[in-house]
């Protein structure tokens, strides 16, 4: 790696230091939501005294702010605190989907599948496969960081290439490609639930299904993998130069070949996938399929789309059990249940976050502040003449910038969705399109955001091969990926909106008039 530093490096160092200080100054996301909930109560009291009012876009009635700093407000806060939490849309969907993915992870299926994919790749396609595997790994979000990123480094080292380039390629796929995938993961129902809660500010009956961004995600998968490959080969590797060989040996477990027993388990898993897919096709392909809408015969608002979280759970459990039984990691039903329990046990921090986020969102709705801000914001944007593609690209940039200071995707969306989803709905854009734009912005800056939860781990991986590496080294290496991903995704979004394509099943770009 070149030791020369120039003006750009110094400017980057100052910028990163500023970002790091700003991010570190923020409290824990749970604390932040608790504070924001308190702020909403205070603001509602002042807003109620101003006499401000707006017309509800759906009903035509006048909407005024409601103060929670009253006896009635206090009573509502106390009596509905539990139901705010238990009825919060993302809570159940995330917990249920995590149960199935937890079985796959605890059985060893996900780790074995990723190793097989990467280790079996032809040498000329090695970089592409590593980036692609990183993108696909975000189905079970954390495993890509702890398994695939170090694996990318060791594979590049074994191929006689700079190991940090392998780390960068894998990290780019895992984190930078977070909003691209061929499969649905835990983040999809989580964000959809938050979008649905926000959409209800304007339309109480609006539903956002977890597959709301699937078409756009699937189309992004190979585009992002190709962009990550190009950056690695044409930018990162030439910049790094010749590896000097001061790195430590990797854990043999990370690099080990897929064993015959694991291959047997993967065969059982594939057979189970085929059977499960056949079941779904049987219920959806025929015009009278049992998973179609019984009234219309269509797939929109059908048991299939409405029950997508249930299918993630059932499919994940079935495939994980098949692999676990075949390999011996599951010897009884107790092992399966323990796998589920272990996964749920890792969600303690998430549950705390959701509790406070649920209160914040509820207060936002009760006070009518969300609707008032949406109407006023929509009027401002409409008057500015900024609409369509420029508006969405601006929102992508905003999301990307906020991501530098706040790492949690769900925490950011829980704050942003109640404002921007209704605002864009009033301009005619669907919550699904708004969510897509948010996910693009969030993903593109993940790899250069020091506040991202796994960033410190990535720095440690870099230090394994270059003792002088630090935050600046990681960001300088990953910055070209950010530019490339943003450019590719911006072009794709522009083409998508220009062609008027739906971003997911039943998820168009514009609301019906």
C-alpha positions in Angstrom: 0.0 0.0 0.0 1.3 3.4 -0.9 2.5 5.5 2.1 2.2 8.8 0.3 -0.4 11.2 1.5 -1.6 14.3 -0.3 -4.2 17.0 0.1 -7.1 14.6 -0.5 -5.9 12.3 2.3 -5.5 15.1 4.7 -9.0 16.5 3.8 -10.4 13.0 4.2 -8.8 12.7 7.6 -10.4 16.0 8.8 -13.7 15.0 7.3 -13.7 11.6 9.0 -12.7 13.1 12.3 -15.6 15.4 12.1 -18.0 12.6 11.3 -16.6 10.5 14.1 -17.0 13.3 16.6 -20.5 14.0 15.4 -21.5 10.4 15.5 -20.0 9.8 18.9 -21.9 12.7 20.3 -25.2 11.0 19.6 -26.7 9.0 22.4 -27.7 5.3 22.0 -30.6 5.0 19.5 -32.9 3.8 22.3 -32.0 6.9 24.4 -32.4 9.0 21.3 -36.0 7.8 20.7 -36.8 8.3 24.4 -35.6 11.9 24.1 -37.4 12.5 20.8 -40.6 11.2 22.4 -40.2 13.7 25.2 -39.5 16.5 22.6 -42.7 15.6 20.8 -44.7 16.1 24.0 -43.2 19.5 24.5 -43.5 20.6 20.9 -47.2 19.5 20.8 -47.9 21.8 23.7 -46.5 24.8 21.9 -48.0 23.8 18.5 -51.5 23.5 20.1 -51.3 27.1 21.1 -50.3 28.5 17.7 -53.7 27.8 16.1 -52.0 26.2 13.1 -54.3 23.9 11.0 -54.2 22.1 7.7 -56.7 20.3 5.6 -56.6 16.5 5.6 -55.8 15.4 2.0 -58.1 12.4 2.2 -61.1 13.5 4.2 -61.0 17.3 3.8 -61.4 17.9 7.5 -59.3 20.5 9.3 -56.4 19.0 11.3 -55.0 20.8 14.4 -52.1 19.8 16.6 -53.1 17.9 19.8 -51.2 18.6 23.0 -49.9 15.6 25.0 -48.8 17.9 27.8 -52.3 17.7 29.4 -54.0 15.4 31.8 -55.7 13.5 29.0 -52.4 13.3 27.1 -50.7 11.8 30.2 -53.5 9.3 30.6 -53.1 8.2 27.0 -49.3 7.9 27.3 -49.7 5.7 30.4 -52.6 3.5 29.3 -51.4 2.9 25.7 -47.7 2.4 26.4 -47.9 -1.4 26.2 -50.1 -1.5 23.1 -47.8 1.0 21.3 -45.1 -1.6 21.7 -47.0 -4.8 21.1 -48.9 -3.4 18.0 -45.8 -1.8 16.4 -45.9 -3.2 12.9 -42.2 -4.1 12.5 -42.0 -6.0 15.8 -43.8 -9.2 15.0 -42.6 -9.4 11.4 -38.9 -9.2 12.4 -39.3 -11.7 15.3 -41.1 -14.3 13.1 -38.7 -14.0 10.1 -35.7 -14.2 12.4 -36.9 -17.5 13.8 -36.6 -19.2 10.4 -33.3 -17.5 9.5 -32.0 -18.4 13.0 -32.6 -22.1 12.2 -30.6 -21.8 9.0 -27.8 -20.1 10.7 -27.6 -22.3 13.8 -27.6 -25.4 11.6 -24.5 -24.2 9.7 -26.3 -24.0 6.4 -25.6 -20.3 5.6 -21.9 -20.5 6.5 -21.4 -23.7 4.4 -23.3 -22.2 1.4 -21.2 -19.0 1.4 -18.0 -21.0 1.7 -19.0 -23.3 -1.2 -20.0 -20.3 -3.4 -16.7 -18.5 -2.9 -14.3 -21.3 -2.7 -15.7 -23.0 -5.8 -15.5 -19.9 -8.0 -13.3 -19.9 -11.0 -10.2 -17.7 -10.5 -11.2 -15.2 -13.2 -14.6 -14.7 -11.6 -13.2 -14.7 -8.0 -13.7 -11.0 -7.3 -17.2 -11.0 -8.8 -18.3 -14.0 -6.8 -16.9 -12.5 -3.5 -18.9 -9.3 -4.1 -22.0 -11.2 -5.1 -21.7 -13.5 -2.1 -21.5 -10.4 0.1 -24.7 -9.0 -1.4 -26.5 -12.3 -1.0 -25.3 -12.7 2.6 -27.3 -9.8 3.9 -30.3 -12.2 4.0 -28.9 -13.0 7.4 -27.3 -9.7 8.0 -24.5 -10.3 10.4 -22.9 -13.4 9.0 -21.4 -11.6 6.0 -19.4 -9.4 8.3 -17.9 -12.1 10.5 -17.5 -14.8 7.9 -17.3 -13.5 4.4 -15.2 -10.4 4.9 -12.2 -12.2 6.5 -12.7 -15.0 4.0 -12.3 -12.5 1.1 -9.0 -11.4 2.5 -7.6 -14.9 2.9 -8.7 -16.0 -0.5 -7.1 -13.0 -2.2 -3.9 -13.8 -0.2 -4.0 -17.4 -1.3 -4.4 -16.3 -4.9 -1.3 -14.1 -4.7 -3.3 -10.8 -4.6 -3.4 -8.1 -2.0 -5.6 -9.4 0.9 -7.0 -5.9 1.7 -8.5 -5.8 -1.7 -10.3 -9.1 -0.9 -11.5 -7.6 2.4 -12.7 -4.5 0.5 -14.5 -6.5 -2.1 -16.4 -8.6 0.4 -17.2 -5.6 2.6 -18.5 -3.7 -0.4 -20.9 -6.5 -1.2 -22.0 -7.2 2.4 -22.5 -3.6 3.5 -22.6 -1.4 0.4 -24.9 -3.9 -1.4 -27.3 -4.0 1.6 -30.3 -3.0 -0.5 -29.6 -5.5 -3.3 -30.5 -9.2 -3.1 -32.3 -12.0 -4.8 -33.7 -13.1 -1.5 -35.8 -11.4 1.2 -34.1 -11.0 4.5 -34.9 -9.6 8.0 -34.5 -6.0 7.0 -37.3 -6.2 4.4 -40.2 -6.8 6.8 -38.6 -4.4 9.3 -38.5 -1.4 6.9 -41.8 -2.3 5.4 -43.4 -2.2 8.8 -42.0 1.2 9.6 -43.2 2.5 6.2 -46.7 1.1 6.8 -46.9 2.8 10.2 -45.8 6.1 8.5 -48.2 5.7 5.6 -51.1 5.4 8.0 -50.6 9.0 9.0 -52.2 9.8 5.6 -54.1 6.6 4.8 -55.1 4.5 7.7 -55.8 1.5 5.4 -52.5 1.5 3.5 -50.5 -1.7 3.6 -46.8 -2.2 2.7 -45.8 -5.8 2.2 -42.2 -7.0 3.0 -41.5 -7.7 -0.7 -42.3 -4.1 -1.5 -38.8 -3.4 -3.0 -38.1 -6.9 -4.4 -38.1 -6.1 -8.1 -35.7 -3.2 -7.7 -33.5 -5.2 -5.2 -33.2 -8.2 -7.6 -32.4 -5.9 -10.6 -29.7 -4.2 -8.4 -28.0 -7.4 -7.4 -25.8 -8.1 -10.4 -25.4 -4.4 -11.2 -23.8 -3.8 -7.7 -21.8 -7.0 -8.0 -20.4 -5.9 -11.3 -19.7 -2.3 -10.1 -17.9 -3.7 -7.0 -15.8 -6.0 -9.2 -14.8 -3.1 -11.5 -13.8 -0.9 -8.6 -11.8 -3.7 -7.0 -9.9 -4.6 -10.2 -9.4 -1.1 -11.7 -9.1 1.2 -8.7 -8.4 -0.6 -5.4 -5.9 -3.2 -6.5 -3.7 -0.7 -8.4 -3.8 1.7 -5.5 -2.8 -0.9 -2.9 0.3 -2.0 -4.9 2.3 -5.1 -3.9 1.5 -6.8 -0.6 4.5 -6.8 1.8 3.4 -9.8 3.7 3.1 -8.6 7.3 -0.3 -10.2 7.9 -1.3 -12.9 10.4 -2.5 -16.3 9.4 -6.3 -16.6 9.3 -8.3 -19.1 11.3 -8.3 -22.5 9.4 -12.0 -22.8 10.0 -12.7 -19.8 7.9 -10.7 -21.2 4.9 -11.6 -24.9 5.2 -13.1 -26.6 2.3 -16.8 -27.7 2.4 -16.7 -31.2 3.8 -18.5 -34.2 2.3 -20.9 -34.1 5.2 -21.7 -30.4 4.6 -22.2 -31.2 0.9 -24.7 -33.9 1.8 -26.5 -31.3 4.0 -26.5 -28.8 1.1 -28.1 -31.4 -1.2 -30.8 -32.1 1.3 -31.3 -28.3 1.7 -31.6 -27.9 -2.1 -34.2 -30.7 -2.3 -36.2 -29.0 0.4 -36.0 -25.7 -1.4 -37.3 -27.3 -4.6 -40.2 -28.9 -2.7 -41.1 -25.7 -0.9 -40.9 -23.7 -4.1 -43.1 -26.2 -5.8 -45.7 -25.7 -3.0 -45.6 -21.9 -3.5 -45.9 -22.3 -7.3 -48.8 -24.7 -6.9 -50.6 -22.0 -4.9 -49.8 -19.0 -7.0 -49.4 -20.0 -10.7 -52.9 -21.5 -11.4 -55.6 -18.8 -11.8 -57.5 -20.6 -9.0 -54.4 -21.1 -6.8 -55.1 -21.4 -3.1 -52.6 -18.7 -2.3 -54.2 -16.1 -4.6 -56.8 -13.6 -3.5 -60.0 -15.6 -3.1 -62.2 -12.7 -4.3 -60.2 -11.4 -7.3 -58.0 -14.3 -8.1 -55.0 -11.9 -8.2 -51.8 -11.9 -6.3 -52.2 -8.4 -5.0 -53.5 -8.4 -1.4 -53.4 -12.2 -1.6 -52.5 -14.6 1.2 -49.2 -15.1 -0.6 -48.0 -11.5 -0.4 -49.6 -10.8 2.9 -48.1 -14.0 4.4 -44.6 -13.5 3.0 -43.1 -13.3 6.5 -44.7 -16.6 7.3 -43.2 -18.2 4.2 -39.7 -16.8 5.2 -40.2 -18.5 8.6 -41.6 -21.8 7.2 -39.1 -22.0 4.4 -36.1 -21.0 6.5 -37.1 -23.5 9.2 -37.6 -26.4 6.7 -34.4 -25.8 4.8 -32.4 -25.3 8.1 -33.8 -28.5 9.6 -33.1 -30.5 6.4 -29.4 -29.4 6.5 -29.1 -29.9 10.3 -30.6 -33.4 10.2 -28.3 -34.4 7.2 -25.2 -33.1 8.9 -26.0 -34.1 12.5 -26.0 -30.5 13.9 -29.7 -31.1 14.7 -30.2 -34.3 16.7 -33.6 -33.6 18.1 -36.3 -30.9 18.1 -34.6 -29.4 21.1 -31.7 -28.4 18.9 -34.0 -26.7 16.5 -35.8 -24.8 19.2 -32.5 -23.8 20.8 -31.4 -22.4 17.4 -34.5 -20.2 17.4 -34.0 -19.2 21.0 -30.4 -18.3 20.3 -31.4 -16.0 17.5 -34.2 -14.3 19.5 -31.7 -13.9 22.3 -29.6 -11.7 20.1 -32.5 -9.3 19.6 -32.5 -7.9 23.1 -31.0 -4.5 22.1 -33.4 -4.4 19.1 -36.4 -4.9 21.4 -35.3 -2.1 23.7 -34.9 0.1 20.6 -38.3 -0.8 19.3 -40.0 -0.1 22.6 -38.9 3.6 22.5 -39.3 3.9 18.8 -42.9 2.7 19.1 -43.6 5.4 21.7 -42.1 8.1 19.5 -44.0 7.0 16.4 -47.3 6.8 18.4 -46.8 10.3 19.9 -46.0 11.6 16.4 -49.4 10.3 15.2 -51.4 11.3 18.2 -50.3 14.9 18.1 -51.0 15.2 14.3 -47.6 16.8 14.0 -46.6 14.2 11.4 -49.6 15.0 9.2 -49.1 18.7 9.6 -45.4 18.5 8.7 -46.2 16.3 5.7 -48.8 18.7 4.4 -46.7 21.8 4.9 -43.6 20.1 3.5 -45.5 18.8 0.5 -46.8 22.3 -0.2 -43.2 23.7 0.0 -41.9 21.0 -2.4 -44.8 21.5 -4.8 -44.1 25.2 -4.9 -40.4 24.7 -5.5 -41.1 22.8 -8.7 -38.7 20.0 -7.6 -40.4 16.7 -8.4 -40.0 13.3 -9.8 -36.5 12.1 -10.4 -34.6 15.2 -8.9 -36.7 14.9 -5.7 -35.9 11.2 -5.2 -32.2 11.7 -5.9 -32.1 14.5 -3.4 -33.7 12.2 -0.8 -31.1 9.5 -1.6 -28.4 12.1 -0.9 -30.0 13.1 2.3 -30.3 9.5 3.5 -26.7 8.9 2.6 -25.5 11.9 4.6 -27.6 11.1 7.7 -26.2 7.5 7.6 -22.7 8.9 8.3 -23.8 10.0 11.7 -26.3 7.3 12.7 -25.5 3.7 11.9 -28.8 1.8 12.5 -30.9 1.5 9.3 -34.1 0.8 11.3 -33.4 3.6 13.7 -32.9 6.2 10.9 -36.0 5.0 9.1 -38.1 5.1 12.2 -37.2 8.8 12.5 -37.4 9.7 8.8 -40.4 7.6 7.7 -43.1 9.5 9.7 -42.0 12.7 8.0 -41.0 11.8 4.4 -43.4 8.9 3.7 -46.5 11.0 4.2 -44.9 14.0 2.6 -44.1 12.1 -0.6 -47.6 10.4 -0.5 -49.2 13.9 -0.6 -47.0 14.6 -3.7 -48.4 11.3 -5.3 -45.4 9.0 -4.6 -45.9 5.6 -3.0 -44.3 4.7 0.3 -42.6 1.8 -1.5 -40.7 4.2 -3.8 -39.7 6.4 -0.9 -38.5 3.4 1.0 -36.4 2.3 -2.1 -34.8 5.7 -2.3 -34.0 5.6 1.4 -32.4 2.1 1.1 -30.2 3.3 -1.7 -28.8 6.2 0.3 -28.4 4.1 3.4 -26.5 1.4 1.6 -24.1 3.5 -0.5 -22.6 5.3 2.6 -22.6 2.2 4.9 -19.0 1.3 3.9 -17.6 4.8 4.8 -19.7 5.4 7.9 -17.6 5.0 11.1 -20.9 4.8 13.1 -21.9 1.6 11.3 -21.9 -1.1 14.0 -19.4 -3.4 12.3 -17.0 -0.7 11.2 -14.6 -1.3 14.1 -14.5 -5.0 13.1 -13.6 -4.1 9.6 -10.8 -1.8 10.8 -9.4 -4.8 12.8 -9.5 -7.0 9.7 -7.5 -4.3 7.8 -5.0 -4.0 10.6 -4.4 -7.8 10.4 -2.6 -7.2 7.0 -1.4 -3.6 7.5 -0.5 -2.6 11.1 -0.7 1.1 10.2 -4.3 0.9 9.0 -7.0 2.9 10.7 -10.4 4.4 10.0 -8.9 6.7 7.4 -7.4 3.7 5.6 -10.7 1.9 5.5 -12.7 4.9 4.3 -10.1 5.8 1.7 -10.2 2.3 0.3 -14.0 2.1 0.4 -14.8 5.6 -1.0 -14.5 4.5 -4.7 -17.1 1.8 -4.0 -19.5 4.5 -2.5 -19.1 6.7 -5.6 -19.6 3.7 -8.0 -22.6 2.3 -6.1 -24.2 5.7 -5.9 -23.7 6.4 -9.6 -25.0 2.9 -10.7 -28.0 3.0 -8.4 -28.9 6.6 -9.4 -28.8 5.6 -13.1 -30.9 2.6 -12.3 -33.4 4.6 -10.3 -33.7 7.2 -13.0 -34.3 4.5 -15.6 -36.8 2.8 -13.3 -38.8 5.9 -12.8 -38.6 6.9 -16.4 -40.0 3.6 -17.5 -42.6 3.6 -14.7 -41.7 0.1 -13.4 -43.1 -1.2 -10.1 -40.4 -1.5 -7.4 -42.0 -4.7 -6.0 -45.2 -6.8 -6.2 -48.1 -4.5 -6.1 -45.8 -1.5 -5.4 -46.0 1.1 -8.1 -44.3 4.5 -8.2 -47.3 6.7 -8.0 -50.4 6.5 -5.9 -53.7 5.9 -7.6 -55.6 9.2 -8.0 
